[in-house]
Amino acid sequence: MCEAPVAAGPHHAEIQFFIPARPLRLVFDTAAVRRCGVESSHILEMYFSQRAHLSSTTTKTRNARWNAVFTRQDRQNSEYLPPKGGVPVVLPRCALSQLISRSLLDTARVLCYELLVRRESLKNASRLVVKLGTGVLTNDRKQPDLTQMEQLVAQVASQRKAGKEIVLVTSGAVGAGMGALGYDRRPGSLAELQACAAVGQSRLMATYENLFARFELQVAQVLLTHDDLQHHERHLNARNTLVTLLGQGVVPIINENDAVSFTELKFGDNDTLSALVACLLPADLLVVLTTVDGVIENFGRANSKTISTIEQIDERIEQLAGGTGSATAIGGMTSKIQAAKMVARSGIPLVIASGKKEDVLPHILAGEEEGTLFVPQPTRLKGRKRWIAFFHHPKGALFVDAGAKKALREKGKSLLPPGVARCEGEFSAGEVVRICDLDGTEFARGISDYSSDEIKALQLAREEVVHRDNLVIL
């Protein structure tokens, strides 16, 4: 396969088609195809087989129907004409095996590449959450960088004027307060951090208000704690408030309420907050603007490069992440990867890109290759499931055997008492718990029908420990 981009011309056929979470565009040499005696549908199947997209899918997915859209030149060739009326076509797997076994498919002669047409879907995002990191908002003196903030606000305002609903999640309050109070490095004590946040937040909001006023846009300050989003009634109230503000044309500006937080501020980094806000609304897209171009492979080396697209967050991706060396920021790429896990599972795409670049936001929303795109899972979790999965700090865990894990993950069953091997932590009935396998790997969360005391004492009168309606596979 040729990975270099190939422009579709008179001698090339172009196919655009979509499968769950993987919209692609293929361009191939029609002459090479004819010399191989292969039809266009075989090219598609050969491509997917080599990419292993079909090898691990279910029978239902393997027999899925693909919509094919051809170029004008290709429509003139009846050999490649799609079914009348654009009816979806079915790719026959038996034809592929025959072609490969008989060596009739010369893959070296097929010019084919994957264009990230999946980025095209970002053009349709109408509700966005944009997270601005401390590093893109403050200068070397730990003060708000007005020039930088101006260009970021101008981008947001332009998209808002174009009809998109945008929620800002902003860092920078502690950084702004540090400059005002004379700190050179991030304070170590909680009281000092809260003092910096209290001073810096008012300065930060005053700056935003003045900048957005130039574009005749109103802003609203919304300060949240994790408790606000965990408590179900306050969770819904927060969502209703944000939706109402967006409906009024206001730009909500959200920050964690650091001045009254009773937990370590690092625990509540704004990467996580932005992911929770995206899940709360829900948003169509989360954009995290930071000081780097995205997830970098071989960071700091001569051969470093930005990873354009991440379809699955595996161990390799997590190893690329690190903390932060900034004096004002917390989290680093590690927290951004964790945020990506949340939104991707919820069915929301995330882009990490450099906020230092001019027009980075319009480039992302134009479907251009900017930063790192995390491809979401094809199905979006419903609101209550998102609340169960991501908006709690579980106090306990249930460890289940292999049979129970398989029943939960593959068959959509409830968790029954025989499958629970042990219980850890202290929790009440009705609280969210982690569900782990015997190796300790968390793979689900759910609302327990029993308290930890009842489970440990084997006082399980009802059938389910966690009902499937109250359970989310992560």
BAMI-285177 format. One record per residue (C-alpha): residue in three letters; x, y, z. Coordinates in steps of 0.02 Angstrom, whole numbers, plus 32768, in hexadecimal, padded with zeros to 4 digits. Example, Ala and Ser with C-alpha at 12.3 -4.5 7.8 and 13.67 -1.06 7.14 Angstrom:
REM BAMI-285177
ALA82677F1F8186
SER82AC7FCB8165
***
This chain:
REM BAMI-285177
MET800080008000
CYS803B80AD7FD9
GLU802B8120806F
ALA805581BE8011
PRO7FBB82277FE8
VAL7F7C820E7F37
ALA7F0A828D7EE6
ALA7E7482467E8C
GLY7E8582667DD2
PRO7E4082237D2C
HIS7E96817C7D47
HIS7E6B81697DFD
ALA7DCB81327E51
GLU7D9A817D7EF6
ILE7D2D81237F74
GLN7CE98176800F
PHE7C938108808E
PHE7C6E80FF8146
ILE7C76807A81CB
PRO7C5980998285
ALA7CD9811A82C0
ARG7D4780FB8227
PRO7D1381658192
LEU7D9A8152810E
ARG7DC3818A805E
LEU7E1E81187FE4
VAL7E7081497F40
PHE7EAF80BE7ECF
ASP7EF280AA7E1F
THR7E6480667DB3
ALA7EDF80267D30
ALA7F3C7FC07DB3
VAL7E987F7B7DF0
ARG7E637F477D41
ARG7F0B7EF37D23
CYS7EEB7E8C7DBF
GLY7E3D7E617D83
VAL7DF17E9E7E26
GLU7D547F017E47
SER7D517F9A7EB7
SER7CF37F407F41
HIS7D837EC47F4B
ILE7DFC7F547F63
LEU7D967F907FF8
GLU7D917EE58046
MET7E4A7EC78029
TYR7E6F7F6E807C
PHE7E077F4A8116
SER7E4C7E9B8125
GLN7EFF7EDA8125
ARG7ED27F6081A4
ALA7E847ED88210
HIS7DE67F3E8224
LEU7D797EA881FC
SER7DDD7E1E824E
SER7DA07E3D82FF
THR7CF17E7D82DF
THR7C4E7E2482F7
THR7BF27DC7826D
LYS7B747E538267
THR7BFD7ED28247
ARG7C567E6381C8
ASN7BB57E598166
ALA7B977F148175
ARG7B687F7780DB
TRP7BDD7FFD809C
ASN7BA7809A8042
ALA7C1B80BD7FAF
VAL7C2681687F5B
PHE7C8B81727EBA
THR7CDC82007E59
ARG7C9082437DB8
GLN7D1581EB7D4E
ASP7CEE81477DA4
ARG7C33815A7D86
GLN7C5781567CCC
ASN7C9F80A87CDE
SER7C13802B7CF5
GLU7C8E7FAD7D3B
TYR7C9A80177DD8
LEU7BEC80617DDC
PRO7B9C80517E89
PRO7AED80077E9A
LYS7A6380737E54
GLY7A2480F77ECC
GLY7ABC80E87F3D
VAL7A7B804B7F92
PRO7AFF8007800B
VAL7B6C7F7B7FC9
VAL7BA07EDE8026
LEU7C567EA9801D
PRO7C687DED8002
ARG7CF17DA58071
CYS7CFE7D05800B
ALA7D3A7D687F74
LEU7DCA7DB07FDA
SER7E0D7D068010
GLN7E077CC67F5E
LEU7E637D5E7F1C
ILE7EEB7D537F9F
SER7F007C977F92
ARG7F117CA27ED5
SER7F857D3B7EE1
LEU7F117D987E6B
LEU7F157E367ED3
ASP7FB57E967EB8
THR7FB27F067F51
ALA80587F577F22
ARG80097FA17E86
VAL7F727FEA7EDC
LEU7F8B809E7F0E
CYS7F2580B07FAA
TYR7F2E811E8042
GLU7EC9814A80DA
LEU7E9481FF80E4
LEU7E4B8232818A
VAL7D9F82538148
ARG7D68823381FA
ARG7DA582E68218
GLU7D20831D819D
SER7CA082F28222
LEU7CEA837B8291
LYS7C9F83FA8219
ASN7BF483C88258
ALA7C1C83E5830F
SER7B9F8465834D
ARG7BC1845D8409
LEU7C7684678441
VAL7CD6846784E2
VAL7D7D84C084D0
LYS7DFC84AD855C
LEU7E8485318569
GLY7F1C84FB85CD
THR7F8285678641
GLY8016856285CC
VAL7FB785B3853D
LEU7F6A863A85AB
THR7FFB867B8613
ASN80A586C385EA
ASP815086A88636
ARG8124871F86C5
LYS809086AF86F4
GLN801A873A86C0
PRO7F8C87278641
ASP7FD5873B8592
LEU7F5D87BA8549
THR7F9A87A88495
GLN7F8586ED849C
MET7EDB86F984F0
GLU7EA28775846C
GLN7EC686FF83DC
LEU7E73866C8435
VAL7DD886D18462
ALA7DCE870F83AE
GLN7DCA865B8370
VAL7D44862983EC
ALA7CDD86C483C6
SER7CE686A3830B
GLN7CA485F38322
ARG7C1C86318397
LYS7BE686B28317
ALA7BE186268296
GLY7B5B85D182FF
LYS7BC085548364
GLU7BA08541841D
ILE7C44854B847D
VAL7C6C852D8534
LEU7D1885628570
VAL7D6F850285F9
THR7DFD8572862F
SER7E9685588698
GLY7F0385E886CE
ALA7EB28625876E
VAL7F3B85E287DF
GLY7FBF861D8763
ALA7F7686CC875D
GLY7F6B86D0881A
MET801F8698882B
GLY805A872C87C6
ALA7FEF87A48829
LEU802A875F88D1
GLY80E18751889F
TYR80F786958895
ASP817D8653881E
ARG8145859F8829
ARG80A18547884C
PRO808585488909
GLY808A84A48964
SER800484BF89E8
LEU7F4A84B689C6
ALA7F27855C8A1E
GLU7FA585B989B1
LEU7F5F85688913
GLN7EB0859D8944
ALA7EEB864E8966
CYS7F3B865788BA
ALA7E9D8611886B
ALA7E2E869088C4
VAL7E978724888B
GLY7EB886E187DD
GLN7E0786AB87B1
SER7DBF875A87BD
ARG7E4D879F8753
LEU7E37871586D3
MET7D7C873186C1
ALA7D9187ED86B2
THR7E0987D08622
TYR7D93875885CB
GLU7D0087CE85E0
ASN7D5E885E8592
LEU7D9E87F68501
PHE7CF787A884D4
ALA7CA0885084E3
ARG7D028889844A
PHE7C9D880883E8
GLU7BFA88368440
LEU7BF38790849A
GLN7BC08773854E
VAL7C1E86FC85BE
ALA7BE886A1865C
GLN7C58866086E7
VAL7C3085AF8720
LEU7C9A856887AD
LEU7C8684AE87CC
THR7CC6842A8842
HIS7CC383708825
ASP7C3A836288A9
ASP7BCB83D28840
LEU7BD5835887B0
GLN7BCC82BB881A
HIS7B2B82E78875
HIS7AA482B887F7
GLU7A2F834A8816
ARG7ABA83CB8810
HIS7B0083708779
LEU7A5D838C871B
ASN7A50843F8759
ALA7AFF8465871A
ARG7AD3841D8670
ASN7A30847F8666
THR7A8A85208693
LEU7B0F8506860E
VAL7A9084D88588
THR7A28857285B3
LEU7AC185E385A9
LEU7AEF859B8500
GLY7A3E85B484C3
GLN7A4C866C84F3
GLY7AEB8681848C
VAL7B59868E8526
VAL7C0786428530
PRO7C1285E385D6
ILE7CC285E8861F
ILE7CDE85588697
ASN7D67853E8715
GLU7D7984CD87AB
ASN7D488526884C
ASP7DF885188890
ALA7DDD859C8917
VAL7D6885298979
SER7DA984808944
PHE7DD2840E89D6
THR7E378392896F
GLU7EE2839F891E
LEU7ED284108887
LYS7F3C839C881C
PHE7EB3831B8833
GLY7E39839087DD
ASP7E9C83C28742
ASN7E3C841F86BD
ASP7E5C839B8638
THR7DEB8329869C
LEU7D7183B886BB
SER7D6583DD8601
ALA7D42832585DC
LEU7CBB83218661
VAL7C6B83BF861B
ALA7C6D8374856B
CYS7C1782D885B0
LEU7B9E83418616
LEU7B5583A58585
PRO7B7B8338851D
ALA7BEC839084A0
ASP7C0E835F83EC
LEU7CC883808400
LEU7D4883A48488
VAL7DDF840C8456
VAL7E71841684D0
LEU7EE784A384A3
THR7F91849584F3
THR804784C484D2
VAL8070842E8464
ASP802D83F683BB
GLY7FDB835983FF
VAL801782B08438
ILE80CE82A98407
GLU812B820B83DB
ASN81E7820F8406
PHE81CE82B18463
GLY826F83178472
ARG82C982B583EB
ALA82F882E2833A
ASN827A826782F3
SER81E882A4835D
LYS813F82AF8307
THR808B82D48334
ILE801582408330
SER7F87827A82C1
THR7F0181FD82F5
ILE7EEB81878387
GLU7E6281058374
GLN7E8680A68414
ILE7EDF80DC84B2
ASP7F51804B84D9
GLU7FED80348542
ARG805C807F84BA
ILE7FF7811F84B6
GLU7FF6812E8573
GLN80B3811A8578
LEU80C581B08505
ALA806F821D8587
GLY80C982728615
GLY80AD82F1869D
THR80D083A98690
GLY816B840D86B2
SER810F84B386B6
ALA8119851E8752
THR8061854D8744
ALA800C84B886F3
ILE7FDB840B872F
GLY7FAD836A86D8
GLY801383678638
MET7FEF82EC85AC
THR7FC382608625
SER7F2582BA865E
LYS7EF882E185A9
ILE7F038228857C
GLN7E9181FF860E
ALA7E18828685D3
ALA7E1C823A8525
LYS7DEC8191856D
MET7D5181DD85BB
VAL7D10823B8525
ALA7D3D81B384A8
ARG7CDA8134850C
SER7C4A81B08510
GLY7C4D81BE8453
ILE7C9B826C844C
PRO7D37829283E4
LEU7DC782F18432
VAL7E50835783E0
ILE7EF0838A843A
ALA7F47841883E0
SER7FB784AE83FB
GLY7F5F8549843A
LYS7FF685AF8407
LYS7FCC859B834F
GLU7F60861F82FE
ASP7EB885E282BB
VAL7ED085368306
LEU7E1785298334
PRO7DD285528287
HIS7E4F84D9823B
ILE7E11844D82AC
LEU7D5C84748285
ALA7D82847A81CB
GLY7DB883C481D4
GLU7E6E83ED81B7
GLU7EF783808200
GLU7F2183E0829E
GLY7F6083958340
THR7F3182E68379
LEU7E8182A48360
PHE7E3F821F83D7
VAL7DBB81BC837B
PRO7D20819B83E6
GLN7CC580F883F8
PRO7C3680EB837B
THR7BA980E883FB
ARG7B8C81788472
LEU7B67814E8527
LYS7AC381908567
GLY7AC4821985EA
ARG7AA581AB8681
LYS7B2A812F864A
ARG7BA881BC8636
TRP7B7C81F786E4
ILE7B9A8149872B
ALA7C3D812F86CC
PHE7C9981D286E5
PHE7C4E82448767
HIS7C7581E38806
HIS7D0781BB8875
PRO7CDC810788A1
LYS7CFD80DA8956
GLY7D03801F8936
ALA7D207F9688B8
LEU7CD57EEE888B
PHE7D4C7E6C8847
VAL7CF87DEF87D4
ASP7D2D7D498789
ALA7D4C7D2886D1
GLY7C9D7CE486B2
ALA7C4A7D7D86FC
LYS7CBD7DF18699
LYS7C8F7D9A85F7
ALA7BD57DA18622
LEU7BE07E5C8645
ARG7C4C7E8D85B1
GLU7C0F7E1A8528
LYS7B5D7DED8557
GLY7B1E7E8C85AC
LYS7AEC7E30864A
SER7AD57E7086FB
LEU7B577E49877F
LEU7B177DB887E9
PRO7B557D848896
PRO7BB17CE6885E
GLY7C227D4D87ED
VAL7C637DBE8878
ALA7D087D7888B8
ARG7D2A7DFF8938
CYS7CF97EAE896E
GLU7D6E7F3B89A1
GLY7D4B7FE789EC
GLU7CB8802D8A4B
PHE7C1B806589EF
SER7B60806D8A04
ALA7AD880228997
GLY7AB680968905
GLU7B6A80D288F4
VAL7BD780BB885A
VAL7C5F80378867
ARG7CEF800087FA
ILE7CDE7F5487AB
CYS7D857EFD8790
ASP7DC37E558756
LEU7E2B7DE887C8
ASP7ECA7E3C878A
GLY7E897EE387CB
THR7E667F2F8720
GLU7DCB7F9D8725
PHE7D5A7F7A8690
ALA7CB17FBC86CB
ARG7C5780298748
GLY7BAB80168790
ILE7B318041881B
SER7B347FBB88A0
ASP7A8D7F7D88E3
TYR7AE47F4B8984
SER7B587F9B8A01
SER7C097F5C8A16
ASP7BDA7F148AC0
GLU7B4D7EAE8A74
ILE7BBA7E6D89E8
LYS7C487E3D8A5D
ALA7BCC7DE68AD1
LEU7B7B7D8F8A3B
GLN7AD27DD98A69
LEU7A977DE289B5
ALA79DB7DCA89AE
ARG79B97E138902
GLU79F17DC9885D
GLU7A677E50881D
VAL7AF87EA28875
VAL7B017F1F87E6
HIS7A737F258769
ARG7AA57F3586B4
ASP7A417FD786A5
ASN7AB380208729
LEU7B557FDE86E0
VAL7BCD8027865F
ILE7C597FC98607
LEU7CF1803C85FB
***
